[in-house]
Amino acid sequence: MLNLIIADASLETIPIDLYKHHSFKKIRHSGKKPDDILLDRSFHHFAMVATNLDNRHKRGRPDILHIALINALATPLYQNNLIRVFIHTINDNVIFVGSTVRIPKSYLRFEGLMLNLLKNRKIISNEGQILLEMRDHTKFDYLLREIIKADIVVGLSTTGIYRKLELIATDLLEFSNPCMVVGGFPKGYFSDGVDSSFNKKYSISNVGLESQVVISRLIYEYEKNVLA
Ligand SMILES: C[S@@+](CC[C@H](N)C(=O)[O-])C[C@H]1O[C@@H](n2cnc3c(N)ncnc32)[C@H](O)[C@@H]1O
């Protein structure tokens, strides 16, 4: 079974210091709380810059996770239960993605789903099945060693050594529980806690690609080896 972690994903609610910024005045008056809003660079850019938010080049892009999940969960690999998907967020929260999840195509509905998950920690289907489950403050290393129990961890990054993706996917066949890691953030590099846990780190192109492109290509290359 292949494991995929979308790491350092830009998914979080409004940090409290940002909420105090004057650009949030109307929102504060509307009664909305920080936990009711996802940090989104397209609306909160000014406040993120004005408050000097740490690591802001990597934050406020939940749409990246949305598109990445839509792509990953639409694949035959996922539909045949041959891949497990995990999300590790920029704030060290981990989200377990169940095996029968359908991510809403509408971003508005995805946003509502994520806010619900961040508040209630679980999304349960009408049949009582856990679709998404969030665990707070779960170090990346703990996820790998104690939860996934990966026998190899391969990170994909522009800072890795170049290797053809087709060969990377074939290498994985030597392992029973391999884990691939792709970033779920727009710019910059993996956090130290993530980067230091890779056994191998590869680049697959001489240009930077978007997360969903990397994920789709990786899954396709792996599928060629395990699905007829
Ligand atoms: C938008 S990029 C993040 C930008 C970052 N500067 C980078 O190149 O890794 C999102 C993710 O896609 C993957 N990625 C993008 N381009 C890649 C490449 N040429 N080789 C391997 N992985 C890549 C990485 O996992 C990266 O974290």
The ligand as an SDF file (V2000), in Angstrom:
LIG
                    3D

 27 29  0  0  0  0  0  0  0  0999 V2000
    4.2940   24.6520   -5.3560 C   0  0  0  0  0  0  0  0  0  0  0  0
    5.4960   23.4740   -4.8250 S   0  0  0  0  0  0  0  0  0  0  0  0
    6.2430   24.2380   -3.4600 C   0  0  0  0  0  0  0  0  0  0  0  0
    7.3640   25.1200   -3.9150 C   0  0  0  0  0  0  0  0  0  0  0  0
    8.7860   24.7270   -3.5330 C   0  0  0  0  0  0  0  0  0  0  0  0
    9.6250   25.8360   -3.8940 N   0  0  0  0  0  0  0  0  0  0  0  0
    9.3600   23.4950   -4.1860 C   0  0  0  0  0  0  0  0  0  0  0  0
    9.7960   23.6180   -5.2870 O   0  0  0  0  0  0  0  0  0  0  0  0
    9.4220   22.4310   -3.5410 O   0  0  0  0  0  0  0  0  0  0  0  0
    4.5210   22.2330   -4.0990 C   0  0  0  0  0  0  0  0  0  0  0  0
    5.1630   20.8820   -3.9820 C   0  0  0  0  0  0  0  0  0  0  0  0
    5.2540   20.2430   -5.2450 O   0  0  0  0  0  0  0  0  0  0  0  0
    6.3970   19.3890   -5.2630 C   0  0  0  0  0  0  0  0  0  0  0  0
    7.2460   19.8190   -6.3810 N   0  0  0  0  0  0  0  0  0  0  0  0
    7.1130   20.9280   -7.1380 C   0  0  0  0  0  0  0  0  0  0  0  0
    8.0360   20.9660   -8.0940 N   0  0  0  0  0  0  0  0  0  0  0  0
    8.7770   19.8480   -7.9520 C   0  0  0  0  0  0  0  0  0  0  0  0
    9.9010   19.2940   -8.6540 C   0  0  0  0  0  0  0  0  0  0  0  0
   10.4370   19.9080   -9.6990 N   0  0  0  0  0  0  0  0  0  0  0  0
   10.4140   18.1310   -8.2280 N   0  0  0  0  0  0  0  0  0  0  0  0
    9.8780   17.4750   -7.1710 C   0  0  0  0  0  0  0  0  0  0  0  0
    8.8190   17.9470   -6.4810 N   0  0  0  0  0  0  0  0  0  0  0  0
    8.2770   19.1090   -6.8580 C   0  0  0  0  0  0  0  0  0  0  0  0
    7.0740   19.5180   -3.9260 C   0  0  0  0  0  0  0  0  0  0  0  0
    6.6570   18.4630   -3.0930 O   0  0  0  0  0  0  0  0  0  0  0  0
    6.5690   20.8600   -3.4470 C   0  0  0  0  0  0  0  0  0  0  0  0
    6.5990   20.9700   -2.0530 O   0  0  0  0  0  0  0  0  0  0  0  0
  1  2  1  0
  2  3  1  0
  2 10  1  0
  3  4  1  0
  4  5  1  0
  5  6  1  0
  5  7  1  0
  7  8  2  0
  7  9  1  0
 10 11  1  0
 11 12  1  0
 11 26  1  0
 12 13  1  0
 13 14  1  0
 13 24  1  0
 14 15  1  0
 14 23  1  0
 15 16  2  0
 16 17  1  0
 17 18  1  0
 17 23  2  0
 18 19  1  0
 18 20  2  0
 20 21  1  0
 21 22  2  0
 22 23  1  0
 24 25  1  0
 24 26  1  0
 26 27  1  0
M  CHG  2   2   1   9  -1
M  END
$$$$
